[in-house]
Amino acid sequence: MKFFVVLLALAFAAPALGRTMNRCSLAREMADLGVPRDQLARWTCIAEHESSYRTGVVGPENYNGSNDYGIFQINNLYWCQPANGRFSYNECKLSCNALLTDDITNSVRCAQKVLSQQGWSAWSTWKYCDGALPSINDCF
C-alpha cells in the first residue's frame, strides 16, 4: 500500500517538475516559434546558465523578495504575476506559472519582451554568453 501511495504522489508531482531540454532541442523549438536564427546561440547559452535547460525551475528568492521563473529565469517583480498575489508590473501579462510549463511559447515570448526592453544584460548570466559562441548550425 505504501508503494502505491508513493507512486501516486510521484505521478502527480512529475508534471510540476517540467522538462529538461538540451541546446539543440531548445534552438529548434525557438526557431519554430520564429526566433531569429542569429539569436539562438545566445538564447541557448542563457538557458544553459540560468536553468540548465529546465522549464520548471523557480529560482531562490532574490535580494528584493522576488523570484525568477522558467527556462530563462524571468523575474516576477517585473515580468509575470506570481501565484501568491504579490505585486508585479507583469509586463508580459501572464502568470509566472505559465513560464514553468513544458510548452516554452510563453517563456520565449516573455524573454523576447525582456530583450527588447532591457537588452541581453537583463540576464545576470550574460557575462558567460557575450562574445563568440559555438555555432548552433549543427542543431539543424
Salt bridges, closest charged atoms under 4 A:
GLU29 OE2 - ARG19 NH2 2.84
ASP138 OD1 - ARG23 NH1 3.82
